[in-house]
Amino acid sequence: MDAKKKIKYWLDTAHYDLVSAKAMLETKRFLYVGFLCHQVVEKCLKAYFWYTRKKDPPYSHNLLVLSEESDFDRRADKGHFSLFNELMPLNIQARYPEDKELLLKSLNSKKCKELYKKTKDFYTWIKRLLR
């Protein structure tokens, strides 16, 4: 598959997860809002990896690694890194029962609306960049 098709694939799946995050927000399934927001950003960074490297990104869920290895970190601003750091624990901790209770206490409606908005803004921004 060529780079344009791979970029489209990653952005399409990121969009699917963004729509799913909104559905979870509307139904107050806050744990999954955070998890899906992480997935959106991860997939956007994998699209960016294809944009800059023209090859498969590393198999990683670590947003900072994906940012660094794709050279996105050279373009990123403090807001991007803030979002990455906010989302990273939501990918791993959402999967383990002992962490879910703690995580659920920090993910309320206000927090999830904020995460969703930042994620949507990031998706929109990177999609424009990759055209």
C-alpha positions as CSV (number, residue, x, y, z in Angstrom):
1,M,0.0,0.0,0.0
2,D,1.3,3.4,-0.8
3,A,1.8,6.2,1.8
4,K,-1.3,8.2,0.8
5,K,-3.5,5.1,1.3
6,K,-1.8,4.4,4.7
7,I,-2.3,8.0,5.8
8,K,-5.9,7.8,4.8
9,Y,-6.4,4.5,6.6
10,W,-5.0,5.8,9.9
11,L,-7.0,9.1,9.7
12,D,-10.2,7.1,8.8
13,T,-9.8,4.8,11.8
14,A,-8.9,7.9,14.0
15,H,-12.2,9.5,12.9
16,Y,-14.1,6.3,13.7
17,D,-12.7,6.4,17.2
18,L,-13.4,10.1,17.5
19,V,-17.1,9.5,16.7
20,S,-17.1,6.6,19.2
21,A,-15.5,8.9,21.9
22,K,-18.4,11.3,21.4
23,A,-20.9,8.5,21.7
24,M,-19.3,7.4,25.0
25,L,-19.3,11.0,26.2
26,E,-23.0,11.4,25.5
27,T,-23.7,8.1,27.3
28,K,-21.4,9.1,30.3
29,R,-19.1,6.1,29.7
30,F,-16.2,8.3,30.8
31,L,-13.5,5.5,31.0
32,Y,-13.9,4.8,27.3
33,V,-13.9,8.5,26.4
34,G,-10.3,8.7,27.6
35,F,-9.3,5.4,26.1
36,L,-10.7,6.4,22.7
37,C,-9.2,9.9,22.8
38,H,-5.9,8.2,23.2
39,Q,-6.6,6.0,20.3
40,V,-7.5,9.0,18.1
41,V,-4.2,10.7,18.8
42,E,-2.2,7.5,18.5
43,K,-3.6,6.9,15.0
44,C,-3.0,10.5,14.0
45,L,0.6,10.1,15.0
46,K,0.8,6.9,13.0
47,A,-0.6,8.7,10.0
48,Y,2.0,11.4,10.5
49,F,4.7,8.7,10.7
50,W,3.7,7.6,7.2
51,Y,3.7,11.2,6.1
52,T,7.3,11.7,7.2
53,R,8.9,8.2,7.1
54,K,6.9,6.5,4.3
55,K,6.9,3.2,6.2
56,D,5.1,1.4,9.0
57,P,5.3,3.1,12.4
58,P,6.7,1.3,15.4
59,Y,4.3,-1.0,17.2
60,S,3.8,1.3,20.2
61,H,1.0,3.0,22.1
62,N,3.4,5.5,23.6
63,L,2.5,8.9,22.2
64,L,5.8,10.4,23.0
65,V,7.7,7.6,21.3
66,L,5.5,7.9,18.2
67,S,6.0,11.7,18.2
68,E,9.7,11.5,18.5
69,E,10.2,8.7,15.9
70,S,8.1,10.5,13.4
71,D,9.8,13.8,14.0
72,F,6.4,15.2,15.1
73,D,8.1,16.4,18.3
74,R,9.9,19.1,16.1
75,R,6.5,20.5,15.0
76,A,4.7,20.0,18.3
77,D,3.9,22.7,20.8
78,K,3.4,22.6,24.6
79,G,-0.3,22.0,24.1
80,H,0.4,18.8,22.0
81,F,2.8,17.4,24.7
82,S,0.3,18.3,27.4
83,L,-2.4,16.4,25.6
84,F,-0.1,13.4,25.0
85,N,0.8,13.3,28.7
86,E,-2.8,13.6,29.8
87,L,-3.9,10.7,27.5
88,M,-1.1,8.2,27.9
89,P,-2.2,6.8,31.2
90,L,-5.8,6.4,29.9
91,N,-4.7,3.8,27.4
92,I,-3.0,1.5,29.8
93,Q,-4.9,2.1,33.1
94,A,-8.3,1.7,31.4
95,R,-7.4,-2.0,30.8
96,Y,-6.6,-3.0,34.4
97,P,-9.3,-3.5,37.1
98,E,-7.2,-2.1,39.9
99,D,-6.6,1.1,38.1
100,K,-10.2,1.6,36.8
101,E,-11.6,2.8,40.1
102,L,-8.9,5.5,40.5
103,L,-9.3,6.5,36.9
104,L,-13.0,6.7,37.0
105,K,-12.7,9.2,39.9
106,S,-10.7,11.6,37.8
107,L,-12.8,11.2,34.6
108,N,-15.9,13.2,35.1
109,S,-18.2,14.9,32.6
110,K,-16.2,18.2,32.6
111,K,-12.8,16.5,32.3
112,C,-14.0,14.2,29.4
113,K,-15.6,17.1,27.5
114,E,-12.3,18.9,27.7
115,L,-10.3,15.8,26.6
116,Y,-12.7,15.2,23.7
117,K,-12.4,18.9,22.6
118,K,-8.6,18.8,22.7
119,T,-8.6,15.5,20.9
120,K,-11.0,16.7,18.2
121,D,-8.9,19.9,17.7
122,F,-5.8,17.8,17.4
123,Y,-7.4,15.5,14.8
124,T,-8.7,18.4,12.8
125,W,-5.3,20.2,12.9
126,I,-3.3,17.1,11.8
127,K,-5.8,16.1,9.2
128,R,-5.3,19.6,7.5
129,L,-1.6,19.3,7.8
130,L,-1.5,15.9,6.1
131,R,-3.5,17.0,3.0
